[in-house]
């Protein structure tokens, strides 16, 4: 206090579980087909508690629910997933393959270390599609790359993922300022120590993962991927790991049909043309005349708004939570949480990207 005395106030903090950031699933009905859909926002892992949430275990639970619904295929949505736990991505790939290497990790001077799935059990062996976009990075790219290299499923999304195939660590500089904050007198340096490599030997750095089927994307004109950074580390490759394909997909035929649908889609054509136009206006000279500048900015805003508009279906598809989760969505005693789940479901039901991925399935 102002007079120099100390008073200790004890507070008991309530635990708040942000389960909106955890994996969740739903069932999409398309004619006589049922497709399972799993949304995973990040590769999370609670290392502080033995019973804490881990994404590989949570995805396994969602897969079990979907298998109980007798779905004909599963879509795993990794769009906007920036990554997370390396251990969890290895465990998650193991849900879909028998055994084998998942990712190779190499430092500057050492030999690559291979991280593998050693559990021969396969939780789900049916048709699989993985959705990615420009914001799918790091662990998301490792997962998508492994599924693609094993020919275990089809990758669908933008022209490439983000392209972050490196591992950083922070090195403190100078003496600690105190015993509590973790701050040092000269701050810290964040240095790159390792690189990720696919099991086929190629790095996920810079190039990211190229989907098997490309959908015109509203983010395409924004230059924020690793390859757009002039100081980014280069792409390289190392010898491939010893692995065997897990499937024999006829991707060429599936891609041909998907491209025909995409090219005949009014919505995707608008998005493709608009993003091309927006890309041309990314790096350009601007009018010093304020009226001309405002006119151009309004045109850019209306183009972006049109992209957002056509990205939603006028007639939503049939998408419902698994039977095991219906109380969570519709009869949740926490009204606000139940409403958030229903809003998430409503947004997903109108997503043209999910709709086209269902067609691919």
C-alpha positions in Angstrom: 0.0 0.0 0.0 1.0 3.7 -0.1 2.3 3.5 3.5 4.6 0.6 2.6 2.6 -2.2 4.3 1.8 -5.4 2.4 -1.6 -7.1 2.3 -2.0 -10.6 0.7 -5.4 -11.2 -1.0 -6.0 -14.9 -1.9 -8.2 -15.7 -4.9 -9.3 -19.1 -5.9 -9.4 -19.2 -9.7 -12.2 -21.1 -11.3 -11.2 -23.4 -14.1 -12.5 -22.3 -17.5 -12.4 -25.0 -20.2 -12.4 -23.5 -23.7 -13.8 -26.6 -25.4 -14.6 -24.6 -28.6 -10.9 -25.0 -29.4 -11.2 -28.8 -29.2 -12.0 -31.3 -31.9 -15.7 -31.7 -32.7 -17.6 -33.6 -35.3 -20.9 -33.8 -37.2 -22.7 -36.0 -39.8 -23.5 -34.7 -43.2 -26.3 -36.4 -45.1 -26.1 -36.2 -48.9 -28.8 -38.4 -50.5 -28.3 -41.9 -49.3 -24.7 -41.2 -48.2 -23.5 -40.1 -44.7 -20.2 -38.3 -44.4 -18.5 -37.7 -41.1 -16.9 -34.2 -40.6 -14.3 -33.5 -38.0 -13.1 -29.9 -37.3 -9.7 -29.6 -35.6 -8.6 -26.0 -34.9 -5.1 -26.8 -33.6 -2.9 -29.7 -32.5 -3.3 -29.1 -28.8 -1.9 -31.1 -25.9 -2.3 -30.4 -22.1 1.1 -31.6 -20.8 0.4 -30.3 -17.2 -2.3 -32.8 -16.4 -2.4 -36.6 -17.0 -6.1 -36.4 -17.9 -5.8 -33.2 -19.9 -7.1 -32.9 -23.5 -5.0 -34.1 -26.3 -6.1 -33.7 -29.9 -5.1 -37.3 -31.0 -7.3 -38.8 -28.2 -10.1 -36.3 -28.9 -10.1 -37.0 -32.7 -10.1 -40.7 -31.8 -13.3 -40.2 -29.8 -14.9 -38.3 -32.7 -14.0 -41.0 -35.1 -15.6 -43.6 -32.8 -18.8 -41.6 -32.7 -18.8 -41.3 -36.5 -18.1 -45.0 -37.0 -21.1 -45.7 -34.7 -23.2 -43.6 -37.2 -21.9 -45.9 -40.1 -20.6 -43.0 -42.1 -19.4 -43.7 -45.7 -16.3 -41.4 -45.4 -14.6 -38.9 -43.1 -13.6 -35.3 -43.8 -10.9 -33.9 -41.5 -10.8 -30.0 -41.6 -7.4 -28.5 -40.9 -8.1 -25.1 -42.4 -6.6 -22.2 -40.4 -4.9 -24.8 -38.2 -1.5 -23.3 -37.3 -0.1 -26.5 -35.8 1.0 -27.4 -32.3 2.3 -30.6 -30.7 4.6 -32.7 -32.9 3.9 -35.7 -30.7 0.2 -35.4 -31.2 0.4 -35.2 -35.0 2.4 -38.5 -35.0 -0.2 -40.1 -32.8 -3.0 -38.8 -35.0 -1.5 -40.1 -38.3 -1.4 -43.5 -36.5 -5.2 -43.5 -36.3 -5.3 -43.9 -40.1 -2.3 -46.1 -40.9 -0.9 -49.3 -39.5 2.7 -48.5 -38.7 5.5 -46.5 -40.3 7.4 -43.2 -40.3 5.4 -40.0 -40.1 8.0 -37.2 -40.2 11.7 -36.7 -40.3 13.4 -34.0 -38.2 16.9 -32.7 -38.9 19.2 -30.1 -37.4 21.9 -28.3 -39.2 24.6 -30.9 -38.8 23.0 -34.1 -37.6 21.4 -37.0 -39.3 17.6 -36.9 -39.6 15.6 -38.4 -36.8 12.5 -40.3 -37.9 9.3 -40.1 -35.8 7.1 -43.1 -36.4 3.8 -44.6 -35.5 4.5 -47.9 -33.9 1.0 -49.0 -33.1 -0.3 -51.5 -35.7 -3.9 -50.8 -34.8 -6.0 -48.6 -37.2 -9.0 -46.9 -35.8 -10.4 -45.8 -39.1 -9.6 -47.4 -42.5 -12.4 -45.9 -44.7 -12.3 -43.1 -47.3 -10.6 -40.0 -45.9 -10.3 -36.4 -47.2 -8.2 -33.7 -45.5 -9.1 -30.0 -46.0 -6.3 -27.4 -45.8 -5.7 -23.8 -46.8 -3.0 -21.1 -46.7 -3.2 -20.9 -42.9 -2.7 -24.6 -42.4 0.9 -24.7 -41.0 3.5 -26.8 -39.2 1.8 -29.8 -37.6 -1.1 -29.5 -40.1 1.3 -29.8 -43.0 3.1 -32.8 -41.4 -0.3 -34.6 -41.1 -1.5 -33.7 -44.6 1.9 -34.6 -46.1 1.9 -38.0 -44.4 -1.6 -38.8 -45.5 -0.7 -37.8 -49.1 2.6 -39.7 -49.2 0.9 -42.9 -47.8 -1.9 -42.4 -50.4 -4.2 -42.8 -47.4 -6.5 -40.0 -48.4 -7.1 -37.0 -50.6 -5.9 -33.5 -49.7 -8.2 -30.7 -50.8 -7.6 -27.0 -50.6 -5.8 -23.9 -51.7 -2.8 -23.9 -54.1 -0.5 -24.7 -51.1 -0.4 -24.7 -47.4 1.6 -22.1 -45.4 5.0 -23.7 -45.7 6.4 -23.6 -42.2 8.8 -26.5 -42.0 11.1 -25.2 -39.2 11.5 -25.4 -35.4 12.4 -22.4 -33.4 13.7 -22.0 -29.8 14.2 -18.9 -27.7 17.7 -18.2 -26.3 17.8 -15.7 -23.3 20.5 -13.0 -23.5 22.2 -11.7 -20.4 21.3 -12.1 -16.7 17.8 -12.7 -15.4 16.0 -9.5 -14.3 14.3 -11.3 -11.4 13.4 -14.8 -10.2 9.8 -14.7 -11.5 9.3 -13.0 -14.8 11.7 -15.1 -16.9 12.9 -11.9 -18.5 16.6 -11.2 -19.1 18.5 -7.9 -19.3 18.9 -8.1 -23.1 15.8 -10.0 -24.1 16.1 -13.1 -26.2 16.8 -14.4 -29.6 14.5 -16.7 -31.5 16.6 -19.0 -33.6 15.8 -21.8 -36.0 17.3 -25.1 -35.0 15.6 -27.8 -37.0 13.7 -28.6 -40.2 10.8 -30.9 -40.9 10.9 -33.3 -43.8 8.2 -35.5 -45.3 8.6 -39.3 -45.4 9.2 -38.9 -49.2 12.3 -36.7 -48.3 10.9 -33.3 -49.3 10.8 -30.5 -46.8 7.5 -28.8 -45.9 9.5 -25.6 -45.7 8.6 -22.9 -48.2 6.6 -25.1 -50.6 4.2 -26.4 -48.0 1.9 -29.2 -49.1 0.2 -29.0 -52.6 -3.3 -30.4 -52.4 -4.4 -33.2 -54.8 -7.5 -31.1 -55.7 -7.2 -27.3 -55.6 -10.2 -25.1 -54.8 -10.2 -21.4 -55.7 -9.6 -19.7 -52.3 -10.5 -16.2 -51.0 -7.0 -15.9 -49.3 -5.1 -16.5 -52.5 -4.4 -12.8 -53.2 -2.9 -12.2 -49.7 0.8 -12.6 -49.7 1.4 -14.0 -46.2 2.8 -17.5 -46.8 6.4 -18.5 -46.0 7.3 -18.3 -49.7 6.2 -14.6 -49.7 8.9 -13.8 -47.1 12.1 -12.9 -48.8 14.2 -14.0 -45.8 12.6 -17.5 -45.5 14.8 -20.5 -45.5 15.0 -22.4 -48.8 13.3 -25.7 -49.7 15.5 -28.8 -49.8 15.3 -32.6 -49.5 16.9 -35.6 -47.8 16.7 -39.3 -48.6 13.2 -40.7 -48.2 12.2 -42.8 -45.3 11.3 -46.5 -45.7 7.5 -46.7 -46.0 4.8 -48.4 -48.0 1.6 -46.9 -49.4 -1.5 -47.5 -47.4 -4.0 -47.1 -50.2 -4.5 -47.3 -54.0 -6.6 -44.2 -54.8 -7.6 -43.3 -58.3 -7.0 -39.6 -57.7 -6.8 -38.7 -61.4 -10.5 -39.7 -62.0 -11.7 -38.0 -58.8 -9.7 -34.9 -59.7 -11.1 -34.8 -63.2 -14.7 -34.9 -61.9 -14.0 -32.3 -59.2 -12.3 -29.9 -61.7 -15.4 -30.2 -63.9 -17.7 -29.2 -61.0 -15.4 -26.4 -59.9 -15.0 -24.9 -63.4 -18.8 -24.9 -63.9 -19.5 -23.4 -60.5 -20.6 -19.7 -60.6 -19.4 -19.2 -57.0 -15.9 -20.6 -57.5 -15.6 -18.7 -60.8 -16.4 -15.4 -59.0 -13.9 -16.2 -56.3 -11.2 -17.1 -58.8 -11.7 -13.9 -60.8 -12.0 -11.7 -57.8 -8.9 -13.0 -56.1 -7.0 -12.6 -59.3 -8.1 -8.9 -59.5 -7.4 -8.3 -55.8 -3.9 -9.9 -56.3 -3.1 -7.3 -59.0 -4.1 -4.5 -56.5 -1.8 -5.9 -53.7 1.4 -4.1 -54.9 0.7 -1.1 -56.9 0.8 2.7 -56.9 -2.0 4.5 -55.1 -3.8 7.6 -56.0 -2.8 10.8 -54.1 -6.2 12.2 -55.1 -8.3 11.3 -52.0 -11.6 10.9 -54.0 -10.0 8.5 -56.5 -8.3 6.6 -53.6 -11.6 6.2 -51.7 -13.4 5.0 -54.9 -10.7 2.3 -55.4 -10.8 1.3 -51.7 -14.6 0.9 -51.8 -14.2 -1.3 -54.9 -11.7 -3.5 -53.1 -14.0 -3.8 -50.1 -17.0 -4.7 -52.2 -15.0 -7.3 -54.0 -13.9 -8.9 -50.7 -17.5 -8.8 -49.5 -18.7 -10.5 -52.7 -16.1 -13.3 -52.1 -17.5 -13.7 -48.5 -21.0 -13.8 -49.8 -20.6 -16.4 -52.5 -18.6 -18.6 -50.1 -21.8 -19.4 -48.4 -24.5 -21.6 -49.9 -28.0 -20.1 -50.4 -29.4 -23.5 -49.3 -27.4 -25.1 -46.5 -26.8 -28.9 -46.6 -28.0 -31.3 -44.0 -25.5 -31.4 -41.2 -26.2 -32.6 -37.7 -24.2 -33.5 -34.6 -23.6 -37.2 -33.9 -26.3 -38.8 -31.7 -23.9 -38.9 -28.8 -23.5 -35.1 -29.0 -27.0 -33.9 -29.5 -27.5 -33.0 -25.9 -24.3 -30.9 -26.1 -25.7 -28.9 -29.0 -29.4 -28.6 -28.2 -30.0 -29.4 -24.5 -26.8 -28.0 -22.9 -27.5 -26.6 -19.4 -24.9 -23.9 -20.2 -27.2 -22.0 -22.6 -24.4 -19.8 -24.0 -22.2 -22.8 -24.8 -25.1 -24.6 -26.5 -25.8 -21.5 -28.6 -22.1 -21.3 -29.7 -22.2 -24.9 -30.8 -25.4 -24.3 -32.8 -23.8 -21.2 -34.4 -20.7 -23.2 -35.4 -23.0 -25.8 -37.0 -25.0 -23.1 -38.8 -21.8 -21.6 -40.3 -20.4 -24.9 -41.4 -23.7 -25.9 -43.1 -23.3 -23.1 -45.6 -19.7 -23.5 -46.4 -19.2 -24.2 -50.1 -15.7 -25.7 -49.5 -17.1 -28.3 -47.2 -19.9 -28.9 -49.7 -17.5 -29.5 -52.5 -15.3 -31.8 -50.3 -18.5 -33.8 -49.7 -18.9 -34.1 -53.4 -15.3 -35.3 -53.7 -16.0 -37.9 -51.0 
